């Protein structure tokens, strides 16, 4: 556990520095739509789970718009409070975010009256990843628990190229990804 904590600290700093070095105009062009190679993992009409990215995470707004325009329902994580399990609710306004509120962890999430939905494909944020589909998350275990409870879900990690590591310490509860997408590569499907 200490090893993961130290790695998270190091990788968060590296991610922050990497993102800070990307000019805003370039960052706006990244992650606008999923690479063609992902289409085999995404069934037509599937509910797509994404996340509202923080400043340093791989941005998701382009993917949200792409999937909505392609006829998919988009859902984002929602927490009723800090101790509640993660659930997903529909997100329909990627332009203004009028259907979002600040949630228990300070992250934008669908409002309490948004329809609760289950994603069939889930794009997952990460701190670090390997080219074999292993992921290091924030440390709360929310995505690992949710994926363990929903084993048919296609999990796709999203991150920056700089977050690639040779190996990660893994534990039995860590859920592997089906693929990982970066601005320049698609790893998998695994």
N, CA, C and O atoms as a DFTB+ gen file, in Angstrom:
760 C
 N C O
     1  1       0.818      -1.201       0.000
     2  2       0.000       0.000       0.000
     3  2       0.862       1.266       0.000
     4  3       0.548       2.235      -0.692
     5  1       1.964       1.255       0.789
     6  2       2.867       2.405       0.809
     7  2       3.469       2.647      -0.569
     8  3       3.647       3.785      -1.001
     9  1       3.779       1.535      -1.251
    10  2       4.363       1.645      -2.578
    11  2       3.403       2.359      -3.530
    12  3       3.826       3.211      -4.312
    13  1       2.118       2.016      -3.469
    14  2       1.122       2.665      -4.323
    15  2       0.981       4.140      -3.970
    16  3       0.876       4.980      -4.864
    17  1       0.978       4.467      -2.687
    18  2       0.837       5.867      -2.258
    19  2       1.991       6.713      -2.771
    20  3       1.782       7.815      -3.280
    21  1       3.213       6.198      -2.639
    22  2       4.383       6.933      -3.118
    23  2       4.332       7.093      -4.633
    24  3       4.658       8.156      -5.162
    25  1       3.926       6.046      -5.324
    26  2       3.823       6.107      -6.780
    27  2       2.756       7.111      -7.208
    28  3       2.955       7.858      -8.166
    29  1       1.629       7.133      -6.506
    30  2       0.581       8.117      -6.829
    31  2       1.121       9.539      -6.713
    32  3       0.886      10.372      -7.588
    33  1       1.837       9.809      -5.641
    34  2       2.385      11.155      -5.423
    35  2       3.334      11.535      -6.560
    36  3       3.249      12.634      -7.107
    37  1       4.227      10.629      -6.908
    38  2       5.186      10.885      -7.987
    39  2       4.478      11.082      -9.325
    40  3       4.792      12.010     -10.070
    41  1       3.528      10.208      -9.622
    42  2       2.848      10.262     -10.916
    43  2       1.893      11.448     -11.019
    44  3       1.714      11.995     -12.107
    45  1       1.282      11.854      -9.922
    46  2       0.438      13.059      -9.957
    47  2       1.285      14.277     -10.311
    48  3       0.879      15.105     -11.127
    49  1       2.462      14.385      -9.696
    50  2       3.356      15.510      -9.988
    51  2       3.803      15.471     -11.446
    52  3       3.839      16.505     -12.113
    53  1       4.142      14.288     -11.941
    54  2       4.563      14.158     -13.343
    55  2       3.424      14.523     -14.287
    56  3       3.640      15.187     -15.301
    57  1       2.204      14.086     -13.951
    58  2       1.042      14.405     -14.794
    59  2       0.797      15.911     -14.799
    60  3       0.550      16.503     -15.849
    61  1       0.866      16.521     -13.626
    62  2       0.650      17.968     -13.519
    63  2       1.668      18.719     -14.379
    64  3       1.302      19.637     -15.112
    65  1       2.947      18.330     -14.292
    66  2       3.991      18.981     -15.087
    67  2       3.776      18.755     -16.580
    68  3       3.961      19.669     -17.383
    69  1       3.386      17.543     -16.948
    70  2       3.140      17.221     -18.357
    71  2       2.015      18.089     -18.920
    72  3       2.155      18.682     -19.990
    73  1       0.913      18.159     -18.202
    74  2      -0.241      18.929     -18.679
    75  2       0.096      20.418     -18.731
    76  3      -0.315      21.113     -19.660
    77  1       0.841      20.911     -17.743
    78  2       1.220      22.330     -17.726
    79  2       2.096      22.693     -18.924
    80  3       2.095      23.843     -19.365
    81  1       2.836      21.730     -19.450
    82  2       3.724      21.989     -20.583
    83  2       3.004      21.977     -21.930
    84  3       3.581      22.373     -22.943
    85  1       1.755      21.530     -21.951
    86  2       1.001      21.483     -23.208
    87  2       0.279      22.815     -23.390
    88  3      -0.533      23.186     -22.543
    89  1       0.549      23.537     -24.463
    90  2      -0.156      24.803     -24.683
    91  2      -1.673      24.587     -24.734
    92  3      -2.144      23.560     -25.223
    93  1      -2.425      25.556     -24.229
    94  2      -3.888      25.446     -24.186
    95  2      -4.478      25.135     -25.557
    96  3      -5.406      24.333     -25.667
    97  1      -3.939      25.770     -26.608
    98  2      -4.480      25.549     -27.952
    99  2      -4.267      24.104     -28.402
   100  3      -5.112      23.543     -29.099
   101  1      -3.164      23.508     -28.014
   102  2      -2.894      22.111     -28.368
   103  2      -3.777      21.191     -27.529
   104  3      -4.361      20.241     -28.049
   105  1      -3.871      21.475     -26.234
   106  2      -4.691      20.646     -25.341
   107  2      -6.138      20.593     -25.823
   108  3      -6.807      19.570     -25.681
   109  1      -6.622      21.706     -26.397
   110  2      -8.003      21.760     -26.888
   111  2      -8.234      20.798     -28.056
   112  3      -9.373      20.414     -28.323
   113  1      -7.179      20.414     -28.744
   114  2      -7.305      19.512     -29.892
   115  2      -7.212      18.034     -29.507
   116  3      -7.512      17.162     -30.322
   117  1      -6.805      17.754     -28.289
   118  2      -6.589      16.371     -27.860
   119  2      -7.865      15.753     -27.307
   120  3      -8.695      16.454     -26.728
   121  1      -8.022      14.474     -27.479
   122  2      -9.168      13.716     -26.971
   123  2     -10.508      14.256     -27.489
   124  3     -11.496      14.268     -26.755
   125  1     -10.542      14.703     -28.758
   126  2     -11.804      15.192     -29.320
   127  2     -12.765      14.075     -29.658
   128  3     -13.976      14.238     -29.512
   129  1     -12.249      12.940     -30.108
   130  2     -13.102      11.785     -30.371
   131  2     -12.261      10.529     -30.215
   132  3     -11.044      10.563     -30.392
   133  1     -12.909       9.427     -29.885
   134  2     -12.159       8.189     -29.680
   135  2     -11.492       7.721     -30.967
   136  3     -12.013       7.953     -32.058
   137  1     -10.339       7.060     -30.846
   138  2      -9.694       6.522     -32.046
   139  2     -10.542       5.417     -32.670
   140  3     -11.290       4.728     -31.977
   141  1     -10.417       5.259     -33.967
   142  2     -11.223       4.271     -34.696
   143  2     -11.068       2.867     -34.128
   144  3     -12.016       2.082     -34.165
   145  1      -9.900       2.538     -33.607
   146  2      -9.664       1.209     -33.070
   147  2     -10.539       0.839     -31.886
   148  3     -10.653      -0.338     -31.544
   149  1     -11.156       1.830     -31.258
   150  2     -12.040       1.543     -30.121
   151  2     -13.430       1.112     -30.554
   152  3     -14.188       0.571     -29.748
   153  1     -13.772       1.341     -31.802
   154  2     -15.146       1.076     -32.244
   155  2     -15.565      -0.375     -32.027
   156  3     -16.744      -0.644     -31.798
   157  1     -14.629      -1.308     -32.095
   158  2     -14.965      -2.719     -31.875
   159  2     -15.373      -3.004     -30.433
   160  3     -16.049      -3.998     -30.168
   161  1     -14.973      -2.151     -29.507
   162  2     -15.296      -2.349     -28.092
   163  2     -16.582      -1.642     -27.674
   164  3     -17.066      -1.838     -26.559
   165  1     -17.138      -0.817     -28.569
   166  2     -18.284       0.013     -28.205
   167  2     -19.500      -0.391     -29.032
   168  3     -19.600      -0.032     -30.205
   169  1     -20.425      -1.137     -28.427
   170  2     -21.623      -1.547     -29.166
   171  2     -22.484      -0.346     -29.557
   172  3     -22.537       0.656     -28.844
   173  1     -23.140      -0.463     -30.679
   174  2     -24.042       0.588     -31.140
   175  2     -25.126       0.819     -30.088
   176  3     -25.737      -0.129     -29.594
   177  1     -25.356       2.081     -29.753
   178  2     -26.398       2.439     -28.798
   179  2     -26.064       2.170     -27.347
   180  3     -26.922       2.343     -26.482
   181  1     -24.834       1.749     -27.050
   182  2     -24.452       1.443     -25.666
   183  2     -24.452       2.704     -24.804
   184  3     -24.153       3.795     -25.290
   185  1     -24.789       2.548     -23.532
   186  2     -24.611       3.628     -22.563
   187  2     -23.113       3.776     -22.304
   188  3     -22.423       2.804     -21.999
   189  1     -22.627       5.003     -22.432
   190  2     -21.200       5.270     -22.281
   191  2     -20.965       6.029     -20.981
   192  3     -21.516       7.111     -20.774
   193  1     -20.152       5.460     -20.117
   194  2     -19.765       6.126     -18.878
   195  2     -18.468       6.882     -19.081
   196  3     -17.478       6.329     -19.561
   197  1     -18.485       8.141     -18.713
   198  2     -17.284       8.969     -18.755
   199  2     -17.148       9.629     -17.387
   200  3     -17.848       9.244     -16.450
   201  1     -16.282      10.595     -17.255
   202  2     -16.092      11.310     -15.998
   203  2     -15.884      12.774     -16.334
   204  3     -15.447      13.101     -17.438
   205  1     -16.188      13.650     -15.407
   206  2     -15.930      15.074     -15.598
   207  2     -14.499      15.312     -15.145
   208  3     -14.209      15.288     -13.949
   209  1     -13.608      15.541     -16.093
   210  2     -12.175      15.592     -15.810
   211  2     -11.782      16.787     -14.954
   212  3     -12.322      17.884     -15.094
   213  1     -10.822      16.543     -14.062
   214  2     -10.179      17.629     -13.338
   215  2      -9.128      18.234     -14.270
   216  3      -8.918      17.732     -15.374
   217  1      -8.474      19.299     -13.835
   218  2      -7.538      20.017     -14.701
   219  2      -6.427      19.146     -15.280
   220  3      -6.028      19.344     -16.428
   221  1      -5.920      18.183     -14.507
   222  2      -4.781      17.395     -14.964
   223  2      -5.165      16.066     -15.610
   224  3      -4.322      15.423     -16.235
   225  1      -6.418      15.646     -15.469
   226  2      -6.846      14.372     -16.045
   227  2      -7.050      14.504     -17.553
   228  3      -7.231      15.602     -18.078
   229  1      -7.017      13.375     -18.227
   230  2      -7.327      13.365     -19.656
   231  2      -8.727      13.942     -19.841
   232  3      -9.677      13.449     -19.232
   233  1      -8.875      14.978     -20.672
   234  2     -10.174      15.627     -20.827
   235  2     -11.194      14.725     -21.520
   236  3     -10.846      13.939     -22.402
   237  1     -12.438      14.847     -21.115
   238  2     -13.491      13.970     -21.639
   239  2     -14.581      14.707     -22.405
   240  3     -15.433      14.063     -23.016
   241  1     -14.578      16.024     -22.391
   242  2     -15.702      16.744     -22.993
   243  2     -15.858      16.447     -24.486
   244  3     -16.981      16.355     -24.981
   245  1     -14.750      16.297     -25.205
   246  2     -14.833      15.945     -26.624
   247  2     -15.470      14.582     -26.833
   248  3     -16.285      14.409     -27.740
   249  1     -15.108      13.618     -26.006
   250  2     -15.710      12.288     -26.091
   251  2     -17.193      12.348     -25.747
   252  3     -18.013      11.700     -26.398
   253  1     -17.536      13.127     -24.726
   254  2     -18.947      13.255     -24.334
   255  2     -19.761      13.770     -25.516
   256  3     -20.800      13.200     -25.852
   257  1     -19.295      14.839     -26.144
   258  2     -20.006      15.398     -27.299
   259  2     -20.078      14.382     -28.437
   260  3     -21.127      14.210     -29.057
   261  1     -18.963      13.714     -28.707
   262  2     -18.925      12.722     -29.787
   263  2     -19.964      11.629     -29.559
   264  3     -20.726      11.299     -30.467
   265  1     -19.998      11.072     -28.363
   266  2     -20.921       9.962     -28.106
   267  2     -22.377      10.420     -28.112
   268  3     -23.247       9.692     -28.589
   269  1     -22.652      11.604     -27.594
   270  2     -24.027      12.116     -27.655
   271  2     -24.453      12.319     -29.104
   272  3     -25.564      11.949     -29.483
   273  1     -23.576      12.903     -29.914
   274  2     -23.895      13.133     -31.327
   275  2     -24.022      11.826     -32.106
   276  3     -24.670      11.790     -33.152
   277  1     -23.410      10.754     -31.604
   278  2     -23.482       9.437     -32.257
   279  2     -24.664       8.607     -31.771
   280  3     -24.800       7.442     -32.146
   281  1     -25.517       9.196     -30.939
   282  2     -26.721       8.505     -30.499
   283  2     -26.592       7.674     -29.236
   284  3     -27.503       6.919     -28.896
   285  1     -25.480       7.801     -28.541
   286  2     -25.302       7.078     -27.279
   287  2     -25.848       7.907     -26.116
   288  3     -25.907       9.134     -26.193
   289  1     -26.235       7.246     -25.069
   290  2     -26.552       7.910     -23.811
   291  2     -25.238       8.007     -23.036
   292  3     -24.493       7.031     -22.945
   293  1     -24.958       9.187     -22.481
   294  2     -23.734       9.402     -21.711
   295  2     -24.093       9.521     -20.236
   296  3     -25.021      10.239     -19.862
   297  1     -23.339       8.803     -19.406
   298  2     -23.559       8.841     -17.962
   299  2     -22.244       9.175     -17.266
   300  3     -21.166       8.797     -17.726
   301  1     -22.356       9.891     -16.146
   302  2     -21.190      10.279     -15.354
   303  2     -21.348       9.748     -13.938
   304  3     -22.467       9.492     -13.493
   305  1     -20.226       9.577     -13.216
   306  2     -20.314       9.145     -11.820
   307  2     -21.033      10.186     -10.967
   308  3     -20.957      11.390     -11.208
   309  1     -21.734       9.666      -9.959
   310  2     -22.421      10.544      -9.004
   311  2     -22.303       9.901      -7.619
   312  3     -22.432       8.686      -7.468
   313  1     -22.057      10.740      -6.624
   314  2     -21.993      10.307      -5.224
   315  2     -22.982      11.141      -4.425
   316  3     -22.962      12.369      -4.502
   317  1     -23.852      10.482      -3.657
   318  2     -24.774      11.253      -2.815
   319  2     -24.028      11.892      -1.655
   320  3     -24.377      12.993      -1.229
   321  1     -23.009      11.221      -1.141
   322  2     -22.119      11.795      -0.132
   323  2     -20.791      11.046      -0.205
   324  3     -20.653      10.092      -0.970
   325  1     -19.819      11.479       0.590
   326  2     -18.469      10.922       0.493
   327  2     -18.390       9.444       0.866
   328  3     -17.443       8.764       0.470
   329  1     -19.359       8.936       1.614
   330  2     -19.300       7.526       2.014
   331  2     -20.210       6.626       1.173
   332  3     -20.240       5.412       1.375
   333  1     -20.942       7.210       0.243
   334  2     -21.866       6.406      -0.573
   335  2     -21.126       5.764      -1.742
   336  3     -20.095       6.274      -2.182
   337  1     -21.648       4.646      -2.247
   338  2     -21.012       4.019      -3.410
   339  2     -21.222       4.869      -4.667
   340  3     -22.164       5.657      -4.755
   341  1     -20.337       4.691      -5.617
   342  2     -20.442       5.404      -6.885
   343  2     -21.615       4.831      -7.673
   344  3     -21.785       3.615      -7.771
   345  1     -22.417       5.729      -8.232
   346  2     -23.474       5.344      -9.158
   347  2     -23.306       6.212     -10.396
   348  3     -22.468       7.113     -10.413
   349  1     -24.081       5.951     -11.412
   350  2     -23.986       6.731     -12.643
   351  2     -25.338       7.325     -12.979
   352  3     -26.376       6.704     -12.756
   353  1     -25.316       8.546     -13.522
   354  2     -26.543       9.227     -13.913
   355  2     -26.316       9.920     -15.253
   356  3     -25.190      10.255     -15.624
   357  1     -27.412      10.122     -15.958
   358  2     -27.349      10.676     -17.311
   359  2     -26.850      12.121     -17.313
   360  3     -27.171      12.919     -16.432
   361  1     -26.053      12.425     -18.338
   362  2     -25.526      13.774     -18.577
   363  2     -25.893      14.134     -20.012
   364  3     -25.529      13.419     -20.946
   365  1     -26.611      15.238     -20.188
   366  2     -27.121      15.588     -21.516
   367  2     -26.634      16.933     -22.045
   368  3     -26.888      17.256     -23.206
   369  1     -25.942      17.726     -21.228
   370  2     -25.572      19.075     -21.641
   371  2     -24.062      19.315     -21.530
   372  3     -23.607      19.954     -20.581
   373  1     -23.281      18.803     -22.499
   374  2     -21.837      19.009     -22.429
   375  2     -21.404      20.427     -22.798
   376  3     -20.244      20.788     -22.603
   377  1     -22.320      21.226     -23.326
   378  2     -21.961      22.571     -23.752
   379  2     -22.021      23.570     -22.602
   380  3     -21.102      24.371     -22.432
   381  1     -23.084      23.535     -21.815
   382  2     -23.245      24.463     -20.698
   383  2     -23.073      23.788     -19.337
   384  3     -22.789      24.455     -18.342
   385  1     -23.244      22.469     -19.295
   386  2     -23.159      21.765     -18.020
   387  2     -24.292      22.099     -17.073
   388  3     -24.136      22.019     -15.855
   389  1     -25.448      22.478     -17.639
   390  2     -26.581      22.901     -16.807
   391  2     -27.163      21.762     -15.979
   392  3     -27.909      22.007     -15.031
   393  1     -26.831      20.522     -16.324
   394  2     -27.356      19.373     -15.579
   395  2     -26.329      18.814     -14.590
   396  3     -26.451      17.676     -14.137
   397  1     -25.318      19.622     -14.259
   398  2     -24.274      19.189     -13.331
   399  2     -24.266      20.052     -12.077
   400  3     -24.687      21.209     -12.092
   401  1     -23.776      19.458     -10.988
   402  2     -23.576      20.169      -9.729
   403  2     -22.262      19.678      -9.131
   404  3     -21.732      18.649      -9.547
   405  1     -21.749      20.404      -8.170
   406  2     -20.529      19.969      -7.500
   407  2     -20.884      18.905      -6.476
   408  3     -21.739      19.114      -5.615
   409  1     -20.214      17.754      -6.577
   410  2     -20.527      16.615      -5.721
   411  2     -19.671      16.542      -4.475
   412  3     -18.938      17.473      -4.141
   413  1     -19.781      15.417      -3.798
   414  2     -19.145      15.197      -2.503
   415  2     -17.621      15.343      -2.534
   416  3     -17.024      15.717      -1.525
   417  1     -16.991      15.058      -3.656
   418  2     -15.534      15.133      -3.746
   419  2     -15.064      16.389      -4.481
   420  3     -13.906      16.475      -4.888
   421  1     -15.967      17.365      -4.652
   422  2     -15.620      18.602      -5.327
   423  2     -15.565      18.475      -6.838
   424  3     -15.053      19.364      -7.518
   425  1     -16.087      17.380      -7.369
   426  2     -16.074      17.127      -8.813
   427  2     -17.482      17.317      -9.358
   428  3     -18.463      16.970      -8.699
   429  1     -17.577      17.866     -10.552
   430  2     -18.880      18.069     -11.187
   431  2     -19.520      16.718     -11.499
   432  3     -18.866      15.810     -12.011
   433  1     -20.805      16.602     -11.183
   434  2     -21.542      15.357     -11.381
   435  2     -22.984      15.679     -11.725
   436  3     -23.437      16.797     -11.483
   437  1     -23.724      14.710     -12.291
   438  2     -25.137      14.947     -12.591
   439  2     -25.921      15.292     -11.320
   440  3     -25.621      14.802     -10.231
   441  1     -26.920      16.139     -11.488
   442  2     -27.751      16.544     -10.353
   443  2     -28.517      15.347      -9.794
   444  3     -28.634      14.307     -10.443
   445  1     -29.027      15.513      -8.595
   446  2     -29.744      14.437      -7.919
   447  2     -30.971      13.951      -8.653
   448  3     -31.386      12.808      -8.466
   449  1     -31.571      14.802      -9.496
   450  2     -32.778      14.377     -10.216
   451  2     -32.475      13.770     -11.595
   452  3     -33.397      13.378     -12.309
   453  1     -31.193      13.691     -11.974
   454  2     -30.828      13.064     -13.252
   455  2     -31.092      11.564     -13.176
   456  3     -30.892      10.938     -12.135
   457  1     -31.541      10.998     -14.287
   458  2     -31.887       9.575     -14.340
   459  2     -30.670       8.699     -14.058
   460  3     -29.616       8.864     -14.672
   461  1     -30.831       7.773     -13.127
   462  2     -29.776       6.811     -12.810
   463  2     -29.691       5.791     -13.948
   464  3     -30.710       5.254     -14.381
   465  1     -28.483       5.529     -14.428
   466  2     -28.255       4.621     -15.554
   467  2     -27.011       3.777     -15.285
   468  3     -26.201       4.113     -14.422
   469  1     -26.865       2.687     -16.024
   470  2     -25.675       1.835     -15.938
   471  2     -24.894       1.937     -17.245
   472  3     -25.468       1.736     -18.315
   473  1     -23.601       2.243     -17.183
   474  2     -22.809       2.224     -18.417
   475  2     -22.497       0.797     -18.842
   476  3     -22.309      -0.093     -18.012
   477  1     -22.448       0.602     -20.143
   478  2     -22.000      -0.676     -20.701
   479  2     -20.529      -0.594     -21.089
   480  3     -19.816      -1.597     -21.117
   481  1     -20.096       0.630     -21.389
   482  2     -18.693       0.939     -21.661
   483  2     -18.328       2.065     -20.709
   484  3     -19.053       3.054     -20.605
   485  1     -17.203       1.921     -20.011
   486  2     -16.824       2.905     -19.002
   487  2     -15.400       3.386     -19.236
   488  3     -14.454       2.602     -19.171
   489  1     -15.250       4.678     -19.509
   490  2     -13.938       5.312     -19.621
   491  2     -13.512       5.721     -18.213
   492  3     -14.253       6.392     -17.495
   493  1     -12.309       5.305     -17.834
   494  2     -11.859       5.398     -16.451
   495  2     -10.633       6.306     -16.353
   496  3      -9.684       6.136     -17.119
   497  1     -10.635       7.274     -15.419
   498  2      -9.439       8.097     -15.217
   499  2      -8.347       7.273     -14.540
   500  3      -8.622       6.234     -13.942
   501  1      -7.121       7.744     -14.640
   502  2      -6.020       7.003     -14.028
   503  2      -4.870       7.929     -13.651
   504  3      -4.747       9.049     -14.147
   505  1      -4.038       7.416     -12.758
   506  2      -2.815       8.115     -12.356
   507  2      -1.632       7.570     -13.155
   508  3      -0.739       8.318     -13.554
   509  1      -1.641       6.247     -13.383
   510  2      -0.591       5.585     -14.157
   511  2      -1.191       4.329     -14.789
   512  3      -2.238       3.845     -14.361
   513  1      -0.508       3.810     -15.816
   514  2      -0.974       2.596     -16.491
   515  2       0.218       1.858     -17.087
   516  3       1.300       2.421     -17.254
   517  1      -0.005       0.591     -17.402
   518  2       1.003      -0.194     -18.120
   519  2       0.471      -0.523     -19.511
   520  3      -0.723      -0.390     -19.780
   521  1       1.365      -0.949     -20.379
   522  2       0.937      -1.317     -21.732
   523  2       0.251      -2.684     -21.766
   524  3      -0.077      -3.192     -22.838
   525  1       0.035      -3.278     -20.586
   526  2      -0.698      -4.542     -20.487
   527  2      -2.104      -4.343     -19.916
   528  3      -2.824      -5.313     -19.683
   529  1      -2.493      -3.078     -19.691
   530  2      -3.854      -2.798     -19.239
   531  2      -4.041      -2.650     -17.746
   532  3      -5.177      -2.608     -17.273
   533  1      -2.957      -2.567     -16.988
   534  2      -3.091      -2.332     -15.549
   535  2      -3.176      -0.832     -15.304
   536  3      -2.577      -0.036     -16.026
   537  1      -3.927      -0.461     -14.277
   538  2      -4.204       0.941     -13.994
   539  2      -3.987       1.221     -12.518
   540  3      -4.324       0.405     -11.661
   541  1      -3.421       2.382     -12.232
   542  2      -3.340       2.892     -10.868
   543  2      -4.311       4.055     -10.784
   544  3      -4.163       5.047     -11.497
   545  1      -5.304       3.936      -9.912
   546  2      -6.310       4.980      -9.766
   547  2      -5.969       5.948      -8.650
   548  3      -4.844       5.964      -8.150
   549  1      -6.945       6.754      -8.265
   550  2      -6.750       7.777      -7.240
   551  2      -6.508       7.194      -5.850
   552  3      -5.923       7.856      -4.993
   553  1      -6.949       5.976      -5.626
   554  2      -6.735       5.362      -4.321
   555  2      -7.997       5.135      -3.523
   556  3      -7.951       4.508      -2.465
   557  1      -9.132       5.634      -4.007
   558  2     -10.387       5.438      -3.288
   559  2     -11.052       4.108      -3.586
   560  3     -11.906       3.662      -2.820
   561  1     -10.681       3.471      -4.677
   562  2     -11.239       2.175      -5.036
   563  2     -12.627       2.215      -5.644
   564  3     -13.234       1.164      -5.850
   565  1     -13.151       3.406      -5.938
   566  2     -14.522       3.524      -6.446
   567  2     -14.715       2.781      -7.765
   568  3     -15.663       2.010      -7.916
   569  1     -13.818       3.014      -8.716
   570  2     -13.958       2.351     -10.020
   571  2     -13.708       0.850      -9.903
   572  3     -14.423       0.061     -10.521
   573  1     -12.713       0.442      -9.127
   574  2     -12.453      -0.995      -8.963
   575  2     -13.656      -1.705      -8.353
   576  3     -14.033      -2.782      -8.814
   577  1     -14.259      -1.124      -7.332
   578  2     -15.440      -1.749      -6.719
   579  2     -16.598      -1.807      -7.704
   580  3     -17.273      -2.830      -7.821
   581  1     -16.828      -0.698      -8.418
   582  2     -17.946      -0.671      -9.361
   583  2     -17.738      -1.715     -10.456
   584  3     -18.661      -2.460     -10.785
   585  1     -16.542      -1.774     -11.016
   586  2     -16.263      -2.741     -12.083
   587  2     -16.353      -4.178     -11.570
   588  3     -16.814      -5.058     -12.297
   589  1     -15.928      -4.428     -10.353
   590  2     -16.037      -5.776      -9.783
   591  2     -17.500      -6.185      -9.645
   592  3     -17.839      -7.357      -9.809
   593  1     -18.365      -5.219      -9.344
   594  2     -19.798      -5.491      -9.197
   595  2     -20.535      -5.553     -10.532
   596  3     -21.688      -5.984     -10.579
   597  1     -19.890      -5.131     -11.610
   598  2     -20.499      -5.094     -12.945
   599  2     -19.515      -5.704     -13.950
   600  3     -18.973      -4.996     -14.798
   601  1     -19.287      -7.014     -13.854
   602  2     -18.218      -7.657     -14.630
   603  2     -18.372      -7.612     -16.148
   604  3     -17.382      -7.830     -16.846
   605  1     -19.533      -7.346     -16.688
   606  2     -19.689      -7.289     -18.139
   607  2     -19.330      -5.952     -18.748
   608  3     -19.365      -5.801     -19.969
   609  1     -18.987      -4.979     -17.923
   610  2     -18.687      -3.631     -18.405
   611  2     -17.326      -3.593     -19.096
   612  3     -16.349      -4.143     -18.587
   613  1     -17.267      -2.943     -20.255
   614  2     -16.003      -2.740     -20.965
   615  2     -15.329      -1.515     -20.352
   616  3     -15.856      -0.406     -20.438
   617  1     -14.169      -1.714     -19.737
   618  2     -13.445      -0.633     -19.063
   619  2     -12.286      -0.162     -19.931
   620  3     -11.440      -0.954     -20.346
   621  1     -12.260       1.152     -20.198
   622  2     -11.219       1.748     -21.039
   623  2     -10.571       2.884     -20.258
   624  3     -11.231       3.865     -19.917
   625  1      -9.284       2.750     -19.979
   626  2      -8.560       3.802     -19.274
   627  2      -8.247       4.959     -20.204
   628  3      -8.007       4.766     -21.395
   629  1      -8.252       6.174     -19.646
   630  2      -7.885       7.374     -20.406
   631  2      -6.764       8.083     -19.667
   632  3      -6.872       8.354     -18.471
   633  1      -5.690       8.381     -20.380
   634  2      -4.582       9.061     -19.737
   635  2      -3.648       9.701     -20.746
   636  3      -3.841       9.623     -21.959
   637  1      -2.641      10.329     -20.198
   638  2      -1.615      10.977     -21.008
   639  2      -0.500       9.977     -21.288
   640  3      -0.303       9.035     -20.522
   641  1       0.219      10.174     -22.365
   642  2       1.343       9.297     -22.697
   643  2       2.369       9.256     -21.565
   644  3       2.988       8.220     -21.326
   645  1       2.547      10.360     -20.881
   646  2       3.536      10.444     -19.801
   647  2       3.178       9.590     -18.586
   648  3       4.008       9.430     -17.690
   649  1       1.982       9.047     -18.534
   650  2       1.557       8.250     -17.384
   651  2       1.889       6.766     -17.537
   652  3       1.610       5.971     -16.639
   653  1       2.476       6.396     -18.657
   654  2       2.874       5.010     -18.894
   655  2       4.048       4.644     -17.988
   656  3       5.029       5.383     -17.901
   657  1       3.939       3.500     -17.316
   658  2       5.025       2.967     -16.488
   659  2       5.282       1.518     -16.904
   660  3       4.428       0.874     -17.514
   661  1       6.458       1.020     -16.568
   662  2       6.814      -0.357     -16.937
   663  2       5.997      -1.390     -16.176
   664  3       5.605      -2.413     -16.737
   665  1       5.741      -1.126     -14.900
   666  2       5.006      -2.086     -14.065
   667  2       4.306      -1.333     -12.942
   668  3       4.717      -0.239     -12.557
   669  1       3.247      -1.936     -12.428
   670  2       2.503      -1.379     -11.299
   671  2       2.314      -2.457     -10.241
   672  3       2.141      -3.631     -10.570
   673  1       2.346      -2.063      -8.972
   674  2       1.977      -3.028      -7.943
   675  2       0.473      -3.284      -8.050
   676  3      -0.317      -2.340      -8.054
   677  1       0.084      -4.531      -8.135
   678  2      -1.340      -4.850      -8.255
   679  2      -1.774      -5.732      -7.095
   680  3      -0.984      -6.472      -6.510
   681  1      -3.049      -5.624      -6.790
   682  2      -3.670      -6.415      -5.736
   683  2      -4.882      -7.119      -6.339
   684  3      -5.346      -6.734      -7.412
   685  1      -5.401      -8.148      -5.663
   686  2      -6.521      -8.913      -6.231
   687  2      -7.742      -8.068      -6.599
   688  3      -8.468      -8.414      -7.532
   689  1      -7.980      -6.967      -5.883
   690  2      -9.165      -6.148      -6.168
   691  2      -8.970      -5.196      -7.350
   692  3      -9.946      -4.618      -7.827
   693  1      -7.745      -5.017      -7.832
   694  2      -7.483      -4.111      -8.954
   695  2      -8.080      -4.682     -10.234
   696  3      -7.812      -5.825     -10.604
   697  1      -8.888      -3.876     -10.898
   698  2      -9.576      -4.311     -12.115
   699  2      -8.773      -3.892     -13.352
   700  3      -8.464      -2.711     -13.512
   701  1      -8.433      -4.839     -14.220
   702  2      -7.705      -4.488     -15.439
   703  2      -8.619      -3.794     -16.449
   704  3      -9.840      -3.946     -16.414
   705  1      -8.013      -3.047     -17.328
   706  2      -8.734      -2.360     -18.385
   707  2      -8.809      -3.262     -19.621
   708  3      -7.954      -4.123     -19.827
   709  1      -9.839      -3.052     -20.434
   710  2      -9.936      -3.740     -21.730
   711  2      -9.056      -3.047     -22.773
   712  3      -8.615      -3.665     -23.742
   713  1      -8.808      -1.743     -22.554
   714  2      -7.958      -0.947     -23.439
   715  2      -7.586       0.325     -22.684
   716  3      -8.212       0.676     -21.684
   717  1      -6.561       1.005     -23.176
   718  2      -6.173       2.310     -22.633
   719  2      -5.917       3.223     -23.821
   720  3      -5.227       2.851     -24.770
   721  1      -6.479       4.423     -23.756
   722  2      -6.324       5.382     -24.845
   723  2      -5.571       6.612     -24.329
   724  3      -5.826       7.102     -23.229
   725  1      -4.629       7.099     -25.162
   726  2      -3.873       8.317     -24.882
   727  2      -4.006       9.213     -26.115
   728  3      -4.629       8.805     -27.095
   729  1      -3.442      10.414     -26.092
   730  2      -3.525      11.250     -27.292
   731  2      -2.849      10.632     -28.520
   732  3      -3.194      10.973     -29.652
   733  1      -1.893       9.731     -28.307
   734  2      -1.149       9.194     -29.451
   735  2      -1.264       7.692     -29.648
   736  3      -0.839       7.184     -30.685
   737  1      -1.828       6.960     -28.682
   738  2      -1.825       5.501     -28.773
   739  2      -3.115       4.905     -28.251
   740  3      -3.828       5.489     -27.435
   741  1      -3.380       3.719     -28.760
   742  2      -4.423       2.862     -28.207
   743  2      -3.735       1.572     -27.796
   744  3      -3.196       0.852     -28.637
   745  1      -3.754       1.283     -26.513
   746  2      -3.202       0.033     -25.993
   747  2      -4.356      -0.950     -25.864
   748  3      -5.378      -0.640     -25.251
   749  1      -4.194      -2.124     -26.438
   750  2      -5.250      -3.120     -26.387
   751  2      -5.996      -3.167     -27.711
   752  3      -5.554      -2.583     -28.700
   753  1      -7.123      -3.860     -27.729
   754  2      -7.798      -4.459     -26.579
   755  2      -7.006      -5.628     -25.998
   756  3      -6.304      -6.360     -26.696
   757  1      -7.159      -5.761     -24.674
   758  2      -6.474      -6.819     -23.925
   759  2      -7.421      -7.982     -23.728
   760  3      -7.048      -8.986     -23.120
